[in-house]
Amino acid sequence: MTDASRPERYAYLGPHGTFTEAALLSIPGAAEAEHVPYATVPAVLDALRREEVDSAVVALENSVEGSVPATLDELATGELLQIVAEIHLPVSFALLVRPGTEMADVKSVASHPIAQPQCRRWLAGHVPDAEWHAATSNAEAAQHVADGHYDAALAGSFAAARYGLSVLAEDIHDVADAVTRFIALRRPCAPPPPTGTDRTTVVAFIGEDHPGALLEILTEFSVRGINLTLIQSRPTGAGLGSYLFWMDFEGHVADARVGEALMGLRRVCADVRFVGSYARADQVRPEIRRGTHDDDFIEASTWLESIRG
């Protein structure tokens, strides 16, 4: 529980000037909170688990490069945390350099590993001889440039002033309109109330590999008219062939169709981890098929009880 005598504390992937910090600042009321940067995604989540902070913000997936493995793996198998909100942030990069650096001077470029593939063709066309180097965040890459370790960094243009750098080029991308999905997390708690435009996240563990194992999972959603928005398999670490499935789908745990699906998963899976129900950032309202409204489940249950009685 948050101490009322101090402002709420948010952990995020630092240092200052990352896209994660920009996503954090977009959360209502978060600008007045205390922001605590950490060097890696696991460090951010462990700080929340240790109760050093009240909330945490990390990237979950990108519209170009897909999911962030470190986030998925930590939330799927680490000590339980819960998603309470999501943020969609348009992402466009700038090439940050020390003042006076020209394009011809750029022989090394640093960035987060997820940033480089989003700008690969641009880099090949504008700085073809530059060697790319990985950083734990784009802001850290900017710090390395300011310290003289590299010639340029791919980062948000808003990071230039913080690190005393110049913007040599901006609006850099290979695919226009790229968006990164960030999530806000808390320690396990009651989910936010349903809004009608919600998303739920669970992790399903298959007990044994057999023909139709994945189909059994998907059927629990299909027969209840629930649309999956993301399904991602990840190794459990228990050996080759042992996988878990991260799934995002439309609806809230308070919805009857979602509750029925979760009970179905619980019956057919070795384990099911509830990671959260929360409002969708895009506010897309699901299409609820005939027979899967809450009233339909209530009517069917009443009918069954009547014939049993």
C-alpha positions as CSV (number, residue, x, y, z in Angstrom):
1,M,0.0,0.0,0.0
2,T,1.2,3.5,-0.9
3,D,2.4,5.6,2.1
4,A,0.1,8.7,2.0
5,S,2.9,10.8,3.4
6,R,5.0,10.5,0.3
7,P,4.3,10.7,-3.5
8,E,3.7,7.5,-5.4
9,R,6.9,6.0,-6.7
10,Y,7.2,4.6,-10.3
11,A,10.1,2.4,-11.5
12,Y,11.0,2.5,-15.2
13,L,13.8,1.6,-17.6
14,G,16.3,4.4,-17.3
15,P,18.3,6.4,-17.4
16,H,16.3,9.7,-17.8
17,G,15.2,10.4,-21.4
18,T,14.0,6.9,-22.4
19,F,10.8,6.2,-24.3
20,T,9.7,4.3,-21.2
21,E,9.9,7.5,-19.2
22,A,7.9,9.3,-21.9
23,A,5.2,6.6,-21.6
24,L,5.3,6.9,-17.8
25,L,4.7,10.7,-18.0
26,S,1.6,10.1,-20.1
27,I,-0.2,8.3,-17.2
28,P,-2.7,10.6,-15.5
29,G,-1.2,11.9,-12.3
30,A,2.2,10.3,-12.9
31,A,4.0,13.6,-13.6
32,E,3.6,14.5,-9.9
33,A,5.0,11.1,-8.8
34,E,8.6,10.2,-8.0
35,H,10.3,8.5,-11.0
36,V,13.0,5.9,-10.2
37,P,15.2,4.7,-13.1
38,Y,16.6,1.2,-13.2
39,A,19.1,-0.2,-15.7
40,T,17.2,-3.3,-16.9
41,V,13.7,-4.6,-17.2
42,P,14.3,-7.3,-14.6
43,A,15.7,-4.7,-12.2
44,V,12.5,-2.6,-12.7
45,L,10.2,-5.5,-11.9
46,D,12.3,-6.7,-9.0
47,A,12.2,-3.2,-7.5
48,L,8.4,-3.5,-7.5
49,R,8.5,-6.9,-6.0
50,R,10.7,-5.7,-3.2
51,E,8.3,-2.9,-2.5
52,E,10.9,-0.2,-3.3
53,V,8.3,1.4,-5.6
54,D,4.5,1.4,-5.9
55,S,4.3,0.9,-9.6
56,A,6.4,0.0,-12.6
57,V,6.3,0.8,-16.3
58,V,8.0,-1.4,-19.0
59,A,7.7,-2.0,-22.7
60,L,5.8,-5.1,-23.7
61,E,5.7,-5.1,-27.5
62,N,6.4,-3.0,-30.6
63,S,4.4,-2.9,-33.8
64,V,7.5,-3.5,-35.9
65,E,9.7,-5.8,-33.8
66,G,7.0,-7.7,-31.8
67,S,7.2,-8.6,-28.2
68,V,9.9,-7.8,-25.7
69,P,11.2,-11.2,-24.5
70,A,12.6,-9.9,-21.2
71,T,9.2,-8.5,-20.2
72,L,7.3,-11.6,-21.2
73,D,9.6,-14.0,-19.5
74,E,9.8,-12.0,-16.2
75,L,6.0,-11.7,-16.0
76,A,5.4,-15.3,-17.1
77,T,7.7,-17.1,-14.7
78,G,8.9,-14.6,-12.1
79,E,7.2,-13.6,-8.8
80,L,3.6,-12.6,-9.7
81,L,2.9,-9.0,-10.8
82,Q,-0.2,-7.6,-12.3
83,I,-0.9,-5.3,-15.3
84,V,-3.2,-2.4,-14.4
85,A,-2.9,-0.2,-17.5
86,E,-1.4,0.0,-20.9
87,I,0.0,2.9,-22.9
88,H,0.5,3.1,-26.6
89,L,3.4,5.5,-27.6
90,P,4.2,6.4,-31.2
91,V,8.0,5.9,-31.6
92,S,10.3,7.8,-34.0
93,F,14.0,8.0,-33.5
94,A,16.5,10.8,-33.9
95,L,20.3,10.5,-34.5
96,L,21.9,12.3,-31.5
97,V,25.5,13.4,-31.7
98,R,28.0,15.7,-29.9
99,P,27.8,19.3,-31.2
100,G,29.8,19.8,-34.4
101,T,29.6,16.1,-35.5
102,E,28.7,15.7,-39.2
103,M,27.1,12.7,-40.9
104,A,30.5,11.7,-42.4
105,D,32.0,11.6,-38.9
106,V,29.6,8.9,-37.7
107,K,31.5,5.6,-37.5
108,S,29.7,4.1,-34.5
109,V,26.0,4.1,-33.5
110,A,24.5,2.9,-30.2
111,S,20.9,2.0,-29.3
112,H,18.7,-0.4,-27.5
113,P,18.6,-3.7,-29.5
114,I,14.9,-3.2,-30.4
115,A,15.6,0.2,-31.9
116,Q,18.3,-0.8,-34.4
117,P,16.1,-3.2,-36.5
118,Q,13.4,-0.4,-36.8
119,C,16.1,1.9,-38.4
120,R,18.2,-0.7,-40.2
121,R,17.6,0.5,-43.8
122,W,18.0,4.2,-42.8
123,L,21.3,3.5,-41.2
124,A,22.5,1.5,-44.2
125,G,21.6,4.4,-46.5
126,H,22.9,7.3,-44.4
127,V,25.8,5.9,-42.3
128,P,26.7,2.7,-44.1
129,D,30.2,2.4,-42.6
130,A,29.0,2.9,-39.0
131,E,29.3,0.0,-36.5
132,W,26.2,-0.6,-34.3
133,H,26.6,-1.2,-30.6
134,A,24.0,-2.4,-28.1
135,A,22.9,-0.4,-25.0
136,T,20.5,-1.3,-22.3
137,S,18.3,1.7,-23.3
138,N,18.4,4.4,-25.9
139,A,19.0,7.0,-23.2
140,E,22.0,5.0,-22.0
141,A,23.2,5.1,-25.7
142,A,22.9,8.9,-25.6
143,Q,24.9,9.0,-22.4
144,H,27.6,6.9,-24.0
145,V,27.8,9.4,-26.9
146,A,28.0,12.3,-24.5
147,D,30.8,10.5,-22.7
148,G,32.7,10.1,-26.0
149,H,32.3,6.3,-26.3
150,Y,30.3,6.4,-29.6
151,D,29.7,8.9,-32.3
152,A,25.9,8.8,-32.4
153,A,22.9,7.3,-30.7
154,L,19.4,6.4,-31.8
155,A,17.1,7.8,-29.2
156,G,14.1,10.1,-28.8
157,S,14.9,13.7,-29.8
158,F,13.7,14.8,-26.3
159,A,16.9,13.1,-24.9
160,A,19.2,15.5,-26.7
161,A,18.9,18.5,-24.3
162,R,19.3,16.2,-21.2
163,Y,22.7,14.9,-22.5
164,G,24.0,18.0,-24.2
165,L,23.7,16.5,-27.7
166,S,22.6,17.8,-31.0
167,V,19.9,16.3,-33.3
168,L,21.7,15.4,-36.5
169,A,18.6,13.8,-38.1
170,E,15.1,13.1,-36.8
171,D,12.0,11.2,-37.7
172,I,14.1,8.1,-38.4
173,H,12.3,4.8,-39.1
174,D,12.0,2.1,-41.7
175,V,8.3,1.7,-41.1
176,A,6.1,4.7,-40.5
177,D,3.7,5.0,-37.6
178,A,5.5,2.5,-35.4
179,V,3.9,2.2,-31.9
180,T,5.3,0.6,-28.7
181,R,2.9,-0.8,-26.2
182,F,4.0,-0.1,-22.6
183,I,2.3,-1.6,-19.5
184,A,1.9,-0.3,-15.9
185,L,2.2,-2.9,-13.2
186,R,1.5,-3.2,-9.5
187,R,1.8,-6.0,-7.0
188,P,-1.1,-8.4,-7.1
189,C,-4.4,-6.5,-6.5
190,A,-8.0,-6.4,-7.5
191,P,-8.2,-5.6,-11.2
192,P,-9.5,-2.1,-12.3
193,P,-13.2,-2.2,-12.9
194,P,-14.4,-3.1,-16.4
195,T,-14.8,-0.2,-18.9
196,G,-16.3,-2.1,-21.8
197,T,-13.1,-1.7,-23.8
198,D,-10.8,-4.0,-21.8
199,R,-8.0,-6.5,-22.4
200,T,-7.0,-9.5,-20.3
201,T,-3.6,-11.2,-20.1
202,V,-2.9,-14.7,-19.0
203,V,-0.1,-17.2,-19.3
204,A,-1.1,-20.9,-19.9
205,F,1.3,-23.8,-19.2
206,I,0.7,-27.0,-21.1
207,G,1.1,-30.1,-18.9
208,E,2.2,-32.5,-21.6
209,D,2.9,-32.1,-25.3
210,H,0.3,-34.0,-27.3
211,P,-1.6,-33.6,-30.6
212,G,-4.2,-30.8,-30.3
213,A,-2.8,-29.4,-27.0
214,L,-2.8,-25.8,-28.4
215,L,-6.2,-26.4,-30.1
216,E,-7.6,-27.3,-26.7
217,I,-6.5,-23.9,-25.4
218,L,-7.8,-21.9,-28.4
219,T,-11.1,-23.7,-28.3
220,E,-11.8,-22.3,-24.9
221,F,-11.8,-18.8,-26.4
222,S,-13.4,-19.6,-29.8
223,V,-16.6,-21.2,-28.4
224,R,-17.1,-18.1,-26.2
225,G,-16.5,-15.6,-29.0
226,I,-13.4,-14.2,-27.4
227,N,-10.9,-12.6,-29.8
228,L,-7.2,-13.1,-29.0
229,T,-5.1,-10.0,-29.7
230,L,-1.7,-11.6,-29.0
231,I,-0.5,-15.2,-28.6
232,Q,3.2,-15.8,-28.0
233,S,5.0,-19.1,-27.1
234,R,8.0,-19.0,-24.9
235,P,10.2,-21.8,-23.5
236,T,9.6,-22.5,-19.8
237,G,13.2,-23.4,-19.2
238,A,12.3,-26.9,-18.1
239,G,13.7,-28.5,-21.3
240,L,13.4,-28.7,-25.0
241,G,9.7,-28.9,-26.1
242,S,8.4,-27.3,-22.9
243,Y,6.5,-24.1,-23.7
244,L,4.1,-21.6,-22.1
245,F,1.7,-19.4,-24.0
246,W,1.3,-15.7,-23.3
247,M,-2.1,-14.6,-24.4
248,D,-3.9,-11.2,-24.6
249,F,-7.5,-11.2,-25.4
250,E,-10.6,-8.9,-25.5
251,G,-12.7,-8.6,-22.4
252,H,-12.4,-8.3,-18.6
253,V,-12.2,-11.1,-16.0
254,A,-15.6,-9.8,-14.6
255,D,-17.3,-10.7,-18.0
256,A,-19.1,-14.0,-17.9
257,R,-17.6,-15.2,-21.2
258,V,-14.0,-14.5,-19.9
259,G,-14.6,-16.1,-16.6
260,E,-15.9,-19.3,-18.3
261,A,-12.9,-19.3,-20.6
262,L,-10.5,-19.0,-17.7
263,M,-12.2,-21.9,-15.9
264,G,-11.9,-23.9,-19.1
265,L,-8.2,-23.1,-19.3
266,R,-7.8,-24.1,-15.7
267,R,-9.3,-27.5,-16.5
268,V,-7.1,-28.3,-19.5
269,C,-3.8,-26.7,-18.6
270,A,-1.1,-27.6,-16.0
271,D,-1.3,-24.0,-14.7
272,V,-2.8,-20.7,-15.6
273,R,-1.3,-17.4,-14.5
274,F,-3.6,-14.3,-14.4
275,V,-1.6,-11.3,-15.3
276,G,-4.3,-8.7,-15.4
277,S,-7.5,-7.1,-16.8
278,Y,-7.2,-3.5,-17.8
279,A,-8.5,-0.8,-20.1
280,R,-7.2,-0.9,-23.7
281,A,-5.2,2.1,-24.7
282,D,-6.9,2.2,-28.1
283,Q,-10.4,2.0,-26.6
284,V,-11.5,-0.6,-29.1
285,R,-14.8,-2.2,-28.1
286,P,-15.1,-5.9,-28.7
287,E,-17.8,-7.4,-30.9
288,I,-19.8,-9.7,-28.6
289,R,-21.3,-12.6,-30.5
290,R,-24.8,-13.8,-30.0
291,G,-24.9,-16.2,-27.1
292,T,-21.9,-14.8,-25.3
293,H,-23.3,-11.8,-23.5
294,D,-23.4,-11.9,-19.7
295,D,-27.2,-12.2,-19.8
296,D,-26.9,-15.2,-22.1
297,F,-24.8,-17.0,-19.5
298,I,-27.2,-16.1,-16.7
299,E,-30.2,-17.4,-18.8
300,A,-28.4,-20.6,-19.6
301,S,-27.4,-21.2,-16.0
302,T,-31.0,-20.6,-14.8
303,W,-32.3,-23.0,-17.5
304,L,-29.9,-25.7,-16.4
305,E,-30.9,-25.3,-12.7
306,S,-34.5,-25.5,-13.6
307,I,-34.2,-28.8,-15.4
308,R,-32.0,-30.2,-12.7
309,G,-34.6,-29.2,-10.1
